[in-house]
Amino acid sequence: MHHNIGKPEQSARKTPSCDKNAQGANAKPETNDVIPGVQPYESAFTGISEISKVLAAPSRLEVALAKTLELLRSFVQMQHGIISLFNGDGVLDIAVGTEWDESSDERYRRRLPRKAIDQIMTTDTPLIAENIALHLAFSAADIEMLGASDTVAVSFIGVPIRLDANVVGTLTIDRALDNGSRYPPDCDVQLLTVVATLVGQTIKLHRLSPGDRARPMAEGERLQKQPARERKKVYVKGMIGDSPALNALLEKIAVVAKAKSTVLIRGESGTGKELVARALHELSPRAKRPFVKLNCAALPETVLESELFGHEKGAFTSAFNSRKGRFELADKGTLFLDEIGEISGSFQAKLLRVLQEEEFERVGSNLTVKVDVRVIAATNKNLEEAVARNEFRRDLYYRINVVHLQVPALRERRSDIPLLAAEFLKNFSDENGRTLTFDPSAIEVLKNCEFPGNIRELQNCVHRAAVLAAGPSIFRKDLACCDGQCFAAALWKASLQAGPIVPVPVKSSTPPANATGSAALGVPPPIGEQAPLAAAGAAHLNGARVTDADRVIAAMEKCGWVQAKAARLLGLTPRQIGYVLRKYGIEIKRL
């Protein structure tokens, strides 16, 4: 379908027929019945004129496109507008909305109904859906994402953006049907087509004639991309990607690395928190000193104390020799404490002293050792909730949370997935003597996965597909999620729908709605008050309803009536187990 938008006389002839106020059985073109249509079109032509000025001005392409959509909103009724541009391989390159910034690209990508966009790109024709809920080009996810419901109908209009004879992108808008429009859908298509043509001409200037535009745009581009100060791109070994979320994190790492301040790295499991810690060390003045790491969740408290502080010969049964701890080994360097949220309350007090005074005693010694160590801690636990439940010391929380770095989940940086997947596949091919590549269909599937296990799960997914691939290319059908074998995704969906698999109330991220005070936190209340472990004194375990007393008795039986073991089994402390035993009058068996 071709639009001859460059003929003013044709547009002038169509103008009256596009005005719904001028239409009617008795409408006469030569009378004042047509006048109501004049003002809206004057507004439209004024808006298009302003858009042409914005697109002609020297600025970064994304900024110009965002301003274009903002102006478009002034004369076209719409809730959201998005300009999406694709590269020569058909991969989405840029997605811009009205409130675009460096970090919003991923948000606008998620708002694109891909099937509808593909239809516009493939057919090179506009798409009009007066009600997306009734249109085959929109999936249930698209309908929900665009805000349609049983009570709210949403319409959608999209037109192609052309570069000479090629379709390079789309201009799309959506709006609630009850909001209406100043023009019928066909007239909106004409207006959007005019704007899309102007955008296509601007893209041509940016892509095909960089030399001609270099001089007037150089200063504007530099100021747009570096608004605060001149910055160099930060490179960290092992951290692959070029998404806005990752670049923002790398810039923070470069700044934070220069100071000695304690850093708390937070993020979901598998996001690369250890890589961030190592980058902080390698970019710091301590880079030539030791980088020592320890997983706090992997060791019991007695072993953890010896590992961190060291011990003297004979300090305990197996201490045959004196040994330096991690703090001493990291002197003048960096100590990385992973999963710091898992250490016990008693050990938290010992760690607090070291962080405050920078001194400690080895196990079995009275000699104080002073060290100069930068501590970097990491956790995937909600420490604020742990503090509220009295599971994590408030003073230790303030001590380690001096500088906070949040590592983005992989689903927040989807544009990095192709780069990461290619790197993992290359490493696999090198290790196994094979030459494998991804088919574009497989990459598209990976980009749409949630990956609750983040980068670690992506790596496992790539390795599994590479092992099972029959030929030199990995196709869509080779991926676990396409044959119903993605158990991580099933676990993720189950956790969203049904909550935790094992009901341990004190470990729940939010207290029960009908529990209050310390009862909701799973902590014994002050003397004289009663508090069950769970709401209504019961929980569902393996489909059966059991009381707190039944749970504790079952755990004690399983653990030979050893309170400490039963506490670990239930995710409680021995003090909490003792409280429940006393509350229900449970007699401890002596075996």
Secondary structure, DSSP 8 states (H G I E B T S, - for coil): ----TT-HHHHHHHHHHH-TTS-STT--TTSGGGGGGHHHHHHHHHHHHHHHHHHHSSS-HHHHHHHHHHHHTTTS--SEEEEEEE-TTS-EEEEE-TT--TT-HHHHHHTS-HHHHHHHHHHTS-EEES-GGG-TT--HHHHHHTT--SS--EEEEEEEEEETTEEEEEEEEEEEGGG--SS-HHHHHHHHHHHHHHHHHHHHHHHH-HHHHHHHHHHHHHHHH-SSS-------TT-----HHHHHHHHHHHHHTTS---EEEE--TTS-HHHHHHHHHHTSTTTTS-EEEEEGGGS-HHHHHHHHH-B-TTSSTT--S-B--HHHHTTTSEEEEETGGGS-HHHHHHHHHHHHHSEEE-BT---EEE---EEEEEESS-HHHHHHTTSS-HHHHHHH-SEEEE---GGG-GGGHHHHHHHHHHHHHHHHT---EE-HHHHHHHHT---TTHHHHHHHHHHHHHHH-SSSEE-GGGSGGGTT--HHHHHHHHHHHH--SS--GGG-SS--TT--HHHHHTS--STT----SSGGGEEEETTEEEEHHHHHHHHHHHTTT-HHHHHHHHT--HHHHHHHHHHTT------
